[in-house]
Amino acid sequence: MLALLASAQTIKEYYIKSKLDPLLELQRANKGMAELSNYRYSLHSGFTIEDRKEVISEVRGEKSDGNTHIKGEMVNTAVDIYYIDRTIYNYDALSEKWLVIESDSSNSEDLLISELNPLSNFRFKELNAVEKIDFEKIDGAECLLVKCKPSVESQLLETMWKDFEYQFWIDYKKGLFRKAVLNASNKQTPANKLRLEVNFSDFNKDITIEPPDTSTKNNN
């Protein structure tokens, strides 16, 4: 009886997976991510020039109700940045103080720092060549791996890069991205390649982001 139940469950899962439409699942997951209030992520970006790899950024981030905190390294410089209620708190390791900068924007994407808003890398004018590649597990979740070559909707990306190719690991049971990878070529020198990878976790978990204590440090 147990063997029959296990076999029936396997057949059911196979049937569900065989019916997944990669375009619809990609659209559903993109919408699902945009609707999340809280999540954590790790982001790694870099480029290759004549087989030499250079790191642009490597950060861990968290978002909660529109507020963002990232910590890591960008362009070989340690960063610790908060973006809360139109205010940027940036820790300057050299002076050992927090720089507090008021912003006229309520959207971190307007700051043109994709590390503060990883989803800004996944906005498209049109989705092309969408393919179902395989199924893989990410953090224990069964994911549909989808590849596509879209036209992007990002001022930051479009300025320097072309020939965008994306891979998405979609948690199709939740309709969310577990992982996403972007590859592109430089407009001026196509042999130079960009690679960006983001891993997502802790969807809608309880995440609190508060301004850092700047009372003992000078502000600009």
C-alpha positions in Angstrom: 0.0 0.0 0.0 2.8 2.4 0.9 4.6 1.6 -2.3 1.4 2.3 -4.3 0.9 5.7 -2.5 4.5 6.7 -3.2 4.1 5.7 -6.8 0.9 7.7 -7.1 2.5 10.7 -5.6 5.4 10.5 -8.0 3.1 10.2 -11.0 1.1 13.2 -9.7 4.3 15.3 -9.3 5.6 14.3 -12.7 2.2 15.3 -14.3 2.3 18.7 -12.6 5.8 19.4 -13.6 5.1 18.3 -17.2 2.3 20.8 -17.5 4.3 23.8 -16.2 4.4 26.6 -18.9 7.8 28.4 -18.6 6.5 31.7 -19.7 3.5 31.7 -17.4 5.6 30.5 -14.5 8.2 33.2 -15.1 5.6 35.9 -15.3 3.9 34.6 -12.1 7.1 34.5 -10.2 8.1 38.0 -11.3 4.8 39.3 -10.1 5.1 37.3 -6.9 8.5 38.8 -6.1 7.3 42.3 -6.7 4.5 41.8 -4.2 6.7 40.6 -1.4 7.1 42.9 1.6 10.1 41.2 3.2 12.9 39.0 2.0 16.7 38.5 2.2 19.1 38.1 -0.7 22.7 37.7 -1.6 24.0 39.4 -4.8 27.3 38.8 -6.7 28.2 40.7 -9.8 31.3 40.9 -11.9 32.7 41.0 -15.4 35.3 39.2 -17.5 37.8 41.1 -19.5 40.2 39.0 -21.7 39.7 36.0 -19.4 40.4 38.1 -16.3 37.6 38.1 -13.8 36.8 41.3 -11.8 34.3 41.6 -9.0 31.9 44.5 -9.0 29.9 43.8 -5.9 29.3 41.0 -3.4 26.7 41.9 -0.8 24.0 40.4 1.4 20.8 42.4 1.7 17.4 42.5 3.4 14.2 44.3 2.6 11.3 45.1 4.9 8.3 47.2 4.0 10.3 49.4 1.6 13.4 49.7 3.7 16.7 48.2 2.7 20.0 47.2 4.3 23.0 45.9 2.5 26.4 44.9 3.7 29.5 43.6 1.8 31.8 44.9 -0.8 31.4 47.1 -3.9 34.3 47.9 -6.2 36.8 46.6 -3.6 35.4 48.8 -0.9 33.5 47.6 2.2 29.9 48.9 2.3 27.3 49.1 5.0 24.3 51.0 3.7 20.7 51.6 4.9 18.0 53.2 2.9 15.1 54.1 5.2 12.3 56.6 4.6 14.1 58.5 1.9 17.3 58.7 3.9 20.6 57.0 3.1 22.9 55.9 6.0 26.3 55.0 4.6 29.1 53.9 6.9 32.5 55.4 5.9 35.2 53.0 7.2 38.0 55.5 6.6 36.5 58.2 8.9 34.6 55.6 11.0 31.4 57.6 10.8 27.9 57.4 9.3 27.2 59.7 6.4 23.5 60.6 6.5 22.1 61.8 3.2 18.6 62.9 2.5 17.1 61.7 -0.8 14.2 63.2 -2.7 13.2 59.7 -3.9 11.0 57.1 -2.0 12.3 54.4 -4.3 15.7 52.8 -3.9 15.7 52.0 -7.7 15.9 55.7 -8.5 19.4 55.7 -6.8 20.7 53.5 -9.7 22.3 51.1 -7.3 20.9 47.7 -8.2 22.4 46.2 -5.1 19.7 48.1 -3.1 17.0 46.7 -5.3 17.9 43.4 -6.9 14.5 43.1 -8.6 15.4 46.1 -10.8 17.6 43.7 -12.8 14.6 41.6 -13.7 12.2 44.1 -15.4 11.6 43.4 -19.0 10.0 45.1 -22.0 9.5 41.8 -23.7 10.2 38.2 -22.9 11.8 36.2 -25.8 13.1 32.7 -26.3 11.7 31.4 -23.0 12.7 27.8 -22.5 12.1 25.1 -19.8 15.5 23.7 -19.1 15.3 21.4 -16.1 14.3 21.0 -12.5 16.7 21.6 -9.6 16.5 21.9 -5.8 17.4 25.2 -4.2 17.4 25.3 -0.4 15.3 22.2 -0.4 12.6 23.6 -2.8 12.0 22.0 -6.1 12.5 24.6 -8.8 11.8 25.0 -12.4 14.9 26.2 -14.3 13.9 28.6 -17.1 16.1 30.4 -19.6 15.2 33.5 -21.7 16.6 36.3 -23.8 14.5 39.4 -23.0 14.7 43.0 -23.8 15.3 44.7 -20.5 13.8 47.7 -18.9 16.7 49.1 -16.9 18.5 52.3 -17.5 21.5 51.1 -15.6 21.8 47.8 -17.6 20.9 49.3 -21.0 23.6 51.9 -20.8 26.6 49.5 -21.1 25.3 46.0 -21.9 23.5 44.0 -24.6 22.6 40.4 -25.6 21.0 39.7 -22.2 20.4 36.1 -21.2 18.7 35.1 -18.0 18.3 31.9 -16.0 15.7 31.7 -13.3 15.2 29.0 -10.6 11.5 29.3 -9.9 9.9 27.8 -6.8 6.7 26.9 -8.8 4.8 25.9 -5.7 5.1 29.4 -4.2 5.5 31.3 -7.5 8.8 33.0 -6.4 12.4 33.1 -7.5 14.9 31.2 -5.5 17.8 32.2 -7.7 18.4 34.3 -10.9 21.5 34.7 -13.1 22.1 37.3 -15.7 24.7 37.2 -18.4 25.3 40.0 -20.9 28.0 41.4 -23.3 29.5 44.9 -23.3 28.2 47.2 -26.1 31.6 48.6 -27.0 33.6 45.4 -26.5 31.3 42.3 -26.9 34.1 40.0 -25.6 33.7 41.6 -22.2 31.0 39.8 -20.2 28.8 40.7 -17.3 27.5 38.1 -14.8 25.1 38.9 -12.0 23.7 36.2 -9.6 21.1 36.8 -6.9 19.8 34.2 -4.4 16.6 34.9 -2.5 15.4 33.6 0.9 13.2 34.3 4.0 10.2 35.3 2.0 7.8 37.4 4.1 9.7 36.5 7.2 9.7 38.9 10.2 12.6 41.3 9.3 13.2 44.6 11.1 15.3 47.3 9.6 16.0 50.3 11.8 18.4 53.3 11.3 21.9 52.7 12.7 22.9 54.5 15.9 24.7 57.7 14.7 24.7 59.5 18.0 28.4 58.9 18.7 29.6 59.6 15.1 29.7 62.8 13.1 27.3 63.2 10.2 27.9 65.2 7.0 
